[in-house]
Amino acid sequence: MRIGERVSGDLSTASHGSHGASTAQNPSSESSDASILSRAKAAVLAYVALTKPRVIELLLVATIPVMLQADRGHVDIALIAFTLLGGWLGAGSANTLNMVADADIDQKMKRTARRPLARHAVSTRSALIFGIALWIGSFAVLWWAANLLSALLVTATIAFYVGVYTLILKRRTWQNVVWGGAAGCMPTLVGWAAVTGSISWQPIVLFLVIFFWTPPHTWALAMRYKEDYRAAGVPMLPVIATEERVTRQMLWYTWATVLSSLVLILGTSWIYAGVAVLAGAWFTSRVQRLYRETRAGAEVAPLKVFLQSNEYLAILFCGLAIDAVVNLPLITSYF
């Protein structure tokens, strides 16, 4: 055999060997790629979870109808979209920074043990940077798309939620959600300010609706998970009081919620008025029934009240949105 043939043969064999090795390595390469994609997906989902996306639903429920009411008969889709984006970034920032501050107690509660920081899916430093970045983004979007007032209101919301509610009230008093709930009311002011550049009596009334709605909504959930809160050392009212006292407080705040919602009738038509009366009666009757059941010593289902409270608020604000878009004559115009 000539040298040329031998070299050619060796090269061919080497080539086949190389091809075989490459083929053999492909499954490993594919597995590595899949692992990288899986880790990337898990990281993205962890950062999304930091923002508490389900909690942000309240932002959508409150902001859009308020903006429509602020400019009755008109729909500025671009402004609504950018305001929602800025509000979402702000709420995400507040929720992320809240998780940073609450990482220790989240580990002690079954309901929150799977949160990103509690299970170490994200480092505290990374979460802190992420929360600050979301705040900066929120401020920039709202200032650019709407006005400075709306951007400052979101900043105040973040500062209050993290600095006052999370760091001061939450672990010290059963009234934590009463006063801390003010942060969840701010979308009403932000939405109105984004449209008008100012604040009037109507967003303040809607602020009060959510303010009074928050305690019965939150305490209903806390009744279901009171052992979690007790283990974490958080003095929620259901942890430190009897069920009768808790449900009595819930009933008082529910009445305050409904009465506040009726005040807005002065700035709307019969559409909102009808929705506010019917939805208010429906919600009040459910909380009243819970109170009666606890007084009778019966087994209660507080989670149903929690769910119905969400439905009530959604119905009320959807009624307001429809009323604003249809723009029928105000009830006060008949007097």
Solvent accessible surface area in square Angstrom, and as a share of the most:
residue,aa,sasa,rsa
1,M,189,0.85
2,R,183,0.67
3,I,138,0.70
4,G,51,0.49
5,E,86,0.39
6,R,159,0.58
7,V,76,0.43
8,S,64,0.41
9,G,34,0.32
10,D,86,0.45
11,L,116,0.58
12,S,51,0.33
13,T,95,0.55
14,A,61,0.47
15,S,70,0.45
16,H,133,0.60
17,G,45,0.44
18,S,72,0.47
19,H,129,0.58
20,G,37,0.35
21,A,49,0.38
22,S,57,0.37
23,T,73,0.42
24,A,76,0.59
25,Q,118,0.52
26,N,76,0.39
27,P,83,0.52
28,S,77,0.49
29,S,58,0.37
30,E,116,0.52
31,S,69,0.44
32,S,57,0.37
33,D,79,0.41
34,A,59,0.45
35,S,45,0.29
36,I,92,0.46
37,L,125,0.62
38,S,69,0.45
39,R,150,0.55
40,A,52,0.40
41,K,133,0.57
42,A,59,0.46
43,A,45,0.35
44,V,92,0.53
45,L,101,0.50
46,A,1,0.01
47,Y,66,0.25
48,V,66,0.38
49,A,37,0.28
50,L,0,0.00
51,T,2,0.01
52,K,27,0.11
53,P,63,0.40
54,R,202,0.74
55,V,88,0.51
56,I,8,0.04
57,E,97,0.43
58,L,41,0.20
59,L,15,0.08
60,L,83,0.42
61,V,43,0.25
62,A,0,0.00
63,T,1,0.01
64,I,55,0.28
65,P,7,0.05
66,V,0,0.00
67,M,4,0.02
68,L,14,0.07
69,Q,5,0.02
70,A,21,0.16
71,D,55,0.28
72,R,42,0.15
73,G,36,0.34
74,H,118,0.53
75,V,79,0.45
76,D,75,0.39
77,I,130,0.66
78,A,62,0.48
79,L,32,0.16
80,I,20,0.10
81,A,53,0.41
82,F,75,0.31
83,T,1,0.01
84,L,30,0.15
85,L,79,0.39
86,G,0,0.00
87,G,5,0.05
88,W,93,0.33
89,L,26,0.13
90,G,2,0.02
91,A,28,0.22
92,G,0,0.00
93,S,0,0.00
94,A,7,0.05
95,N,7,0.04
96,T,0,0.00
97,L,26,0.13
98,N,2,0.01
99,M,4,0.02
100,V,32,0.18
101,A,28,0.22
102,D,0,0.00
103,A,21,0.16
104,D,68,0.35
105,I,3,0.02
106,D,4,0.02
107,Q,86,0.38
108,K,119,0.51
109,M,6,0.03
110,K,180,0.76
111,R,89,0.32
112,T,3,0.02
113,A,37,0.29
114,R,175,0.64
115,R,51,0.19
116,P,1,0.01
117,L,9,0.05
118,A,10,0.08
119,R,93,0.34
120,H,142,0.63
121,A,48,0.37
122,V,10,0.06
123,S,61,0.39
124,T,76,0.44
125,R,177,0.65
126,S,38,0.24
127,A,0,0.00
128,L,79,0.39
129,I,91,0.46
130,F,51,0.21
131,G,0,0.00
132,I,78,0.39
133,A,55,0.43
134,L,17,0.08
135,W,82,0.29
136,I,96,0.49
137,G,23,0.22
138,S,0,0.00
139,F,44,0.18
140,A,55,0.42
141,V,29,0.16
142,L,0,0.00
143,W,143,0.50
144,W,182,0.64
145,A,29,0.22
146,A,28,0.22
147,N,36,0.19
148,L,75,0.38
149,L,60,0.30
150,S,0,0.00
151,A,0,0.00
152,L,87,0.43
153,L,26,0.13
154,V,10,0.06
155,T,39,0.23
156,A,52,0.40
157,T,22,0.13
158,I,12,0.06
159,A,63,0.49
160,F,62,0.26
161,Y,41,0.16
162,V,24,0.14
163,G,27,0.26
164,V,51,0.29
165,Y,25,0.09
166,T,2,0.01
167,L,103,0.51
168,I,89,0.45
169,L,30,0.15
170,K,24,0.10
171,R,91,0.33
172,R,168,0.61
173,T,40,0.23
174,W,55,0.19
175,Q,63,0.28
176,N,0,0.00
177,V,8,0.05
178,V,6,0.04
179,W,136,0.48
180,G,4,0.04
181,G,9,0.09
182,A,20,0.15
183,A,8,0.06
184,G,27,0.26
185,C,0,0.00
186,M,27,0.12
187,P,18,0.11
188,T,0,0.00
189,L,23,0.12
190,V,8,0.04
191,G,0,0.00
192,W,19,0.07
193,A,0,0.00
194,A,6,0.04
195,V,43,0.25
196,T,61,0.35
197,G,38,0.37
198,S,55,0.36
199,I,66,0.33
200,S,37,0.24
201,W,109,0.38
202,Q,28,0.12
203,P,0,0.00
204,I,83,0.42
205,V,15,0.09
206,L,1,0.01
207,F,38,0.16
208,L,67,0.34
209,V,0,0.00
210,I,0,0.00
211,F,25,0.10
212,F,49,0.21
213,W,11,0.04
214,T,18,0.10
215,P,0,0.00
216,P,0,0.00
217,H,28,0.13
218,T,25,0.14
219,W,0,0.00
220,A,0,0.00
221,L,30,0.15
222,A,0,0.00
223,M,14,0.06
224,R,127,0.46
225,Y,61,0.23
226,K,59,0.25
227,E,105,0.47
228,D,14,0.07
229,Y,14,0.05
230,R,113,0.41
231,A,66,0.51
232,A,11,0.08
233,G,51,0.49
234,V,1,0.01
235,P,28,0.18
236,M,3,0.01
237,L,0,0.00
238,P,6,0.04
239,V,24,0.14
240,I,92,0.47
241,A,21,0.16
242,T,93,0.54
243,E,72,0.32
244,E,67,0.30
245,R,80,0.29
246,V,1,0.00
247,T,0,0.00
248,R,78,0.28
249,Q,28,0.12
250,M,0,0.00
251,L,17,0.08
252,W,145,0.51
253,Y,42,0.16
254,T,0,0.00
255,W,122,0.43
256,A,27,0.21
257,T,0,0.00
258,V,12,0.07
259,L,103,0.51
260,S,13,0.08
261,S,0,0.00
262,L,57,0.28
263,V,69,0.40
264,L,0,0.00
265,I,32,0.16
266,L,107,0.53
267,G,4,0.04
268,T,0,0.00
269,S,0,0.00
270,W,164,0.57
271,I,29,0.15
272,Y,1,0.00
273,A,15,0.12
274,G,31,0.30
275,V,37,0.21
276,A,0,0.00
277,V,78,0.45
278,L,132,0.66
279,A,6,0.05
280,G,0,0.00
281,A,62,0.48
282,W,102,0.36
283,F,0,0.00
284,T,11,0.06
285,S,63,0.41
286,R,19,0.07
287,V,0,0.00
288,Q,53,0.24
289,R,110,0.40
290,L,0,0.00
291,Y,26,0.10
292,R,131,0.48
293,E,48,0.22
294,T,16,0.09
295,R,153,0.56
296,A,84,0.65
297,G,67,0.65
298,A,50,0.39
299,E,172,0.77
300,V,26,0.15
301,A,41,0.32
302,P,13,0.08
303,L,61,0.30
304,K,121,0.51
305,V,0,0.00
306,F,36,0.15
307,L,96,0.48
308,Q,20,0.09
309,S,0,0.00
310,N,60,0.31
311,E,87,0.39
312,Y,0,0.00
313,L,4,0.02
314,A,34,0.26
315,I,77,0.39
316,L,1,0.00
317,F,1,0.01
318,C,76,0.45
319,G,3,0.03
320,L,1,0.00
321,A,18,0.14
322,I,97,0.49
323,D,0,0.00
324,A,0,0.00
325,V,72,0.42
326,V,76,0.44
327,N,71,0.37
328,L,54,0.27
329,P,78,0.49
330,L,60,0.30
331,I,39,0.20
332,T,58,0.34
333,S,75,0.48
334,Y,150,0.57
335,F,198,0.83
